[in-house]
Amino acid sequence: MATVDPHSFTESTHPATAHIALTLYFDFPSSTIHAAALFTLQTPHSGPFFLDTRSLTIHSALHPDTATAIPFSLSTATSDPIKGTLLTLTLSNHSSFLLTFSTSPSSSALQWLLPPQTFNKTHPFVYTQCQAIHARSIFPSHDTPARRIRYSAILNIPSDLSAVMAASHVTRRPPRDDDAPALASLNLNWCSQDRVVEEFVMDQPVPPYLFAFAVGQLGNREVGPRTRVYSEEGSALLDSAAKEFEGTEEMIREGEKLFGEYDWERFDLLVLPPSFPYGGMENPKMVFLTPTVIKGDGSGAQVVAHELAHSWTGNLITNKTNEHFWLNEGFTTYAERRIVEAVQGEKRATLNVGIGWRGLNEDIERFKDNLEFTKLKNNQQGIDPDDVYSQVPYEKGFQFLLRIERQVGRSAFDEFLKKYIAKFKFQSIDTDTFLYFLKENIPGIENQIDLVLWTEGTGIPPDAYEPESGVYTSIVSLANEAANGRMPREEEVADWHGQEWELYLDNLPKSIESSQIVSLDSRHKLAESKDYEVKVSFLQRAILCGCKDYYEEVEKTLKTVGRMKYLRPLYTALVKGNEEDKVFAKRVFSESRECYHPIAQSVVESIFSKHM
């Protein structure tokens, strides 16, 4: 037998799960979910049956009709540090089975926030982040994108809170005695007067990493016929988010013009507390966002454009394993920039390409001692995908698709993309499947572009495309002049927005002196910018040139936000510094750790272990 994914115990010969009916009881005081899950398999199975778990307590495995016990074992003694713990059921021509289990407060997918850690400071909050391989810490599953599932969910929560999911909302109602008979032995006060049930259903097959929910005191605002913005009630954030994302429907329509019908019915947005570890997460029907994307000028909508693009590339067509992650992110970065170009203009899209080009080069340098992870198709056996997360699948993947577009022309490539999406929707594929389809539909492309070099070669291919627009060239040239001590004049930056400043800061030479950093900030107040892309890029440069003037702002930033895009560069710059910087980094992390999502905690700890 063989596993289908280096990050999962799922066996290729075992039947897939057709549907999971989840019943979840949220116990906020203990940061625990007590749950039952009814699994329906695509075909009956006899013999061992494997599921992925992490930090779960399994209470029982039962035949759903007879309540007969099903033998099971949880291999805690041989837990894998990446894959977690193997749950083995011994089935006898079973087509369904019922599991009862509880999560752990240390679940890698869940962050439980106390009221002081939230925006409104009055109610607790919990949310999920299941990508890449963390759904297994909420419920046993075939936690691989190679296996897609449909599910329903009953959430029993405190009645003063509400829930959202990456699924269709069915109803909010009082709990009933017959909701969760399998959980009766846990004495959960299921029908207590201070509890309420929210029901959801996901009828479309999705990979487990797109399972998502959030529970808190939530409010919402309508911003379009298919979009409602959610955030914590009682904070100014909700109105700011509604204004920032008021153009979402226009982006959806542009996406449909480019890639075909939007298949998910709703495109709602949830702005989470600042500990959320990503800029956005493309959960279908309910995208999760960091509050740092709300900048007050509408530019945060570019993150929404990326998550929207996933509705076609990533959610409809999914990489089979994380070794082919570029099929999700390279396609989505390309699609995002096409949407941004249509809605916000070519200049904005070109600046995105320029920022991405710089990020790609930095990550190629980051992996100079392990070039495997500069390949689009790479080997992740024994590798935690969170540890090798980078811009390579995004930006090198984008460059590969742009190279094909440049070869065949935009019109022809647009037609190819529509065919590709129609052919593989609701499927999980690998790089070879894509290349076969590419060669089948664009005959001779392998003679015009070195497809093997692009997908299996290391580094950046020589026919990649560095942006050539006037605005990109002028900003990069201006940044390079800092090596000679020249700072930009007021009239040169008068019409700059966040992206221009980000591109400028990212391209400053390493030789820039501390006095130049101070001078730049005294003129333009970059350390105080409300745009975290600008602020963090500036603070990173300050750390790298040893400018201690801004360490108070560095500490404040690291204690305010948990987005890994900001934590990685700041902590990395600090731990590469002198001993004083390392001590500073360790102290700040020890004081901030509990405010970070478990995924972010792990990433910072891996930075420390590598450099200290």
Disulfide bonds with the S-S distance in Angstrom:
none
